[in-house]
């Protein structure tokens, strides 16, 4: 059984790609910061989004990146994809 997915756009909250229940699948850009065991995305609006993943993100530390994943609680993203932001 698959969960129902709906597509919605909220311009004030950035690009929202799809929702599943209370969580939203998002694509965000910013600078990746590693702080001990935590990975954080610092957005252009100076908002910190904590990234949850089992992957080693050391190669992206300090780099401008694009991330995708499910956003929950407004400040936590379960990471499904990461890549360097285009130059």
C-alpha positions in Angstrom: 0.0 0.0 0.0 1.5 3.3 -1.0 0.8 6.6 0.9 -1.1 9.2 -1.0 1.1 12.0 -2.4 -0.2 15.5 -3.2 1.6 18.3 -5.0 1.3 21.8 -3.7 3.2 25.1 -4.0 3.7 27.5 -1.2 5.8 30.5 -2.5 6.6 31.9 0.9 8.2 28.6 2.1 10.4 27.8 -0.9 10.0 25.1 -3.5 7.7 22.4 -2.1 7.7 19.3 -4.3 5.3 16.8 -2.7 3.7 16.1 0.6 3.2 12.8 2.4 1.1 13.2 5.5 2.6 15.9 7.7 6.1 15.7 6.0 7.1 17.6 2.9 9.6 16.5 0.2 11.9 19.5 -0.5 14.8 20.6 -2.5 16.9 23.1 -0.7 20.2 24.9 -1.4 22.8 26.3 1.0 26.2 25.7 2.5 26.9 22.4 4.3 28.4 22.6 7.7 29.7 19.7 9.8 29.6 20.2 13.5 30.8 17.1 15.3 28.2 14.4 14.5 25.7 16.8 13.1 25.4 17.9 9.5 23.6 21.2 8.9 22.5 23.2 5.8 22.9 26.9 6.2 20.4 28.6 3.8 20.8 32.0 2.1 18.2 33.2 4.7 20.6 32.1 7.5 18.3 29.3 8.6 19.8 26.1 9.8 18.4 22.8 8.7 19.7 19.7 10.4 20.4 16.8 8.0 19.8 13.2 9.0 21.7 10.6 7.1 23.9 7.6 7.5 26.2 8.8 4.7 29.6 10.4 5.3 29.2 14.0 4.2 32.8 15.1 4.9 33.5 15.7 1.1 30.7 18.4 1.1 31.8 20.2 4.3 31.9 24.0 3.6 30.6 23.6 0.0 27.5 25.1 -1.6 25.1 22.1 -2.1 21.6 21.1 -3.2 19.8 18.6 -0.9 16.6 16.7 -1.3 14.6 14.9 1.4 11.6 14.8 3.7 11.3 17.9 5.9 9.9 17.4 9.4 9.5 19.7 12.3 10.6 22.7 10.2 14.3 22.2 10.8 15.1 18.6 10.1 15.6 17.0 6.7 15.9 13.3 6.2 18.4 13.4 3.4 17.8 11.3 0.2 20.1 13.1 -2.2 22.9 15.7 -2.1 25.0 17.3 -4.8 27.2 20.3 -5.4 25.4 23.5 -6.4 26.2 24.6 -9.9 28.9 27.3 -10.4 
